Every structure is written in C-alpha cells, then in structure tokens.
Amino acid sequence: MYLRRLQVTDFRSWPHVDLDLGTGPTVFVGQNGRGKTNLLEAVGYLAMLGSHRVASDAPLVRHDCERALLRAAVVNGDREMTVELEISPGKTNRARVNRGQPTRPRDILGIVRTVLFAPEDLSLVKGDPSERRRFLDDLLVQRAPRFAGVRSDYEKALRQRNALLKTSGKRKGGREDPYAESTLDVWDTQLAEAGAQLLAGRLDLVAELAPHATAAYEGIAGQNPDRQAHVVYRSSIGDAIPDGYGTPGGKQAEPDTLTEVLLDALRESRHADLERGVSLVGPHRDELALNLGDAPARGYASHGESWSFALALRLGSYELLRAEWGDPVLLLDDVFAELDQRRRARLAEVAVNAEQVLVTAAVDEDVPDELSGVRYRVADGEVSRE
C-alpha cells in the first residue's frame, strides 16, 4: 500500500500543499519548525483519526481557520481509493471515500495503515502506562478497525460510571443510596461487556506481538541472555485472567469469559471505588510490561536500551501489519538524528524494503544513503522537489 498523492489545506502551518508521491523512500529536508512533521502527522491522522503529538483536534487547524482538510489517493494492489477528512474542532468531523456522500470518520479506518517512528517513541518505555495502553489500542484499531467502536464504547461507559461514583457513595448519616447502587449495576454490565472485548483484543495482540518485539530487540541490541526483551500484559484483575490468555502460543481470549471475570472484579471493587470516586479495575488500569531480563525497562534500562526497546515495539508492529495487510506506510519523523549507528542501520534495513517510506530530517546527513530516494526541500512555507 502507498499514497500516490497527498493534499492538505489549513492543517497546522500549511495553507495548502499538494504532493505527488510514489513507492520507495521520499525524504523531506528542512530546518526545524518548517512544517515537515506536520505532513507526516497528516498521513498518520488519516490512518488513526488522531495525532501522535496532541490529544485534541484544535491545534491541527491553522490559526484563524475553522477547519482543516486532508485528502489522499491510496493505492492498494491494483485498486486506488480517494479518502478525504474534514477536521472541524467543536463540531462533527466528516469523511468521504471516493468523493461519495459524507460519512463517519470511523468508516475510513483501514484504508490507510501506517507505522510511525518518532522521537516521542521513547515515552513508550520511559513514560506512564497510559502511553503503552495507547500504543496497544492504536495498533489494535489498525489491525481491526471495529475496535475503534469498542474503545469508544468502553470510554463512554467508564466516564459515566466514574461520574456516578463521584456523586454517590454514602449519604449523610451513613445511609446507602439504593438508586446509585442499581444504576452502578447497569454501568458495571456495560463496562464489563465493552471492556471484555477490548481486553480480549489486547491479550491476543500481545501474544502475537511479543515474539516479534523480542526478535527485533535482539536484532538491534545484539544477543545477551541476561538482557533479553520481554513484553507481557499485566491486568488490573491479576490472576483472574484465565491461564494461557495473552501468551505466545496460548489460548485465544474469549470475550464472554472475560465479561464474567470483569463483572466479578467490579463487584468486589465497588466499595473501594465508591470511597475513591473512580473505577479501580478494568482495561484502563492495565499495563503493558516491558522487561529486560528480570528488571522492568522503565527505570532500569539505559538510554540506548530504551531506544532499542521502543524501536523493537515499532518494528514488531510493522511485521504484524505487513503479514496481515501488506506493507503499511512507514513514517520516519526525524528519528535518525536520535539513533546511534547500529540502530540507524537496523531501521534503514527495514525501511529500504518497505513499499513506501516518508522520512523527515533537518539535514541531508541525517538520512542513511539507502533511503536517498525522492527528496523535497521544506522552507519558507513551501515544499519543492529537487
């Protein structure tokens, strides 16, 4: 799969850009702050309906503009599709496929698939658990777009349940609120049903991702039996997860079984939840544990080891998507400047064989020779091809 054309209007710093693209490497070179990353961010948004840099849509629209427009011609095998997305902060975003009638943005998921490498990837190892949960869920949606709806349903149920927890609990005089208790039963059911689907998807994903990540880490950092990389899913419901779920070669996770497990966990946790005013168990409290040998990577890995692990997670993601859907578009955002020679060489080795790779760099010297390809200069609000 590759993008044949990319158009952006009023997105970030760009009033309008119209780029003809092709297979193989395309490199955007220019000083920092000229808008190179914004172009890759636009491609990533078409794939994920979200940015890797900000949590809301407002910063994506150019100053004093009401909306931004992204459009791409996507070639997959012998088929070409045009996908268009209108971003309107404070309103409902709209999408079109092949210039048809407006549809939900969620309906375009899966048309564009990407794997992004960026300096922010270091937070996958050094950051909070929320960074790793987001990484898993984003990959889950790319593999199976239906999980965008599952994710949304779970987050909605969680917000409603937490709002009820904050406003209920003990009434004055120590009396229970029977209405709140019965309403919590309703939200427990909805949270467990959506949460079980999300949890099952994550467990199966980790079971498939883990071997790829371990192998990729070894390829980047070299063999060291005492510092082998391991990726393990840690659930907030602990030992209640059935044996074999989430492990390579283990059982496929069953949502119906996990629904009952989550319901039991929510009932057991209800008293504590009411006291704290938040939901203390569920996929929103889970962790993707990254270990080097017997030690957690977070806090114990060196800077180089952390970069190797972050790259291994991205390379593992690439291999999974490639095996199922063909090559995703590789987005390499100013990442080579952050890497030493060994890690640069390993990433370049993968990138040079990708169907399409889009690279940004501040200077030409940051780009490995293998990725010379087509080159654009980004300066003074313009993108010009050499």
Order of alpha helices (4+ residues) and beta strands (2+ residues): beta-beta-beta-alpha-beta-beta-beta-beta-alpha-alpha-alpha-alpha-beta-alpha-beta-beta-alpha-alpha-beta-alpha-beta-beta-beta
